[in-house]
Amino acid sequence: MRSFARLIPFLVVVIALLALYQLYGAFLAAGAGNWPFAAFYALFGFAGFVLVRALWTHRKGLNRSDA
């Protein structure tokens, strides 16, 4: 489990980049008039940022549970 705790900062960066990519896709889809696809991509983009915040907030608790 310690190796997972050390990967949390890396995971946060990767998930944040993927969430930004999803939001970029949402803006492109909205610009093209494809509103259902834009809403779907925006939803998962924001969910990615929620996951990033949860991982970053609870990383110390995850590290403590290893002991």
Buried (B, 14 or more C-beta within 10 A) or exposed (E): EEEEBEEBEEBBEEBBEBBEEBBEBBEEBBEEEBEEBBEBBBEBBBEBBEBBEEBBEEBEEEBEEEE
